[in-house]
Amino acid sequence: MTKRIGFLSGITLALALATPVVAGQPANHACFGETVKAAAQAGPDFGAFVASVARDTRGTGDEVQGTQAGLFPDEAFPNTCND
């Protein structure tokens, strides 16, 4: 009986603390796909670059988010997310 009360109390607490997550809309819809397409069409070195970033860091998540946020100037990396 005590396990059941503890379980129900845990569920009640989790539901009480649950709040919806609000995310902002991307500033430029599909800009990352356009950026990757342009970079890939520029030459075969882009694939090797992405592979090295994924292999030598914790993955490409930070770079993807930075690109979507427009943090990289066009001079460093042609980025359609920079509007």
Secondary structure, 3 states (H helix, E strand, C coil): CHHHHHHHHHHHHHHHHCCCCCCCCCCCCCHHHHHHHHHHHHCCHHHHHHHHHHHHCCCCHHHHHHHHCCCCCCCCCCCCCCC
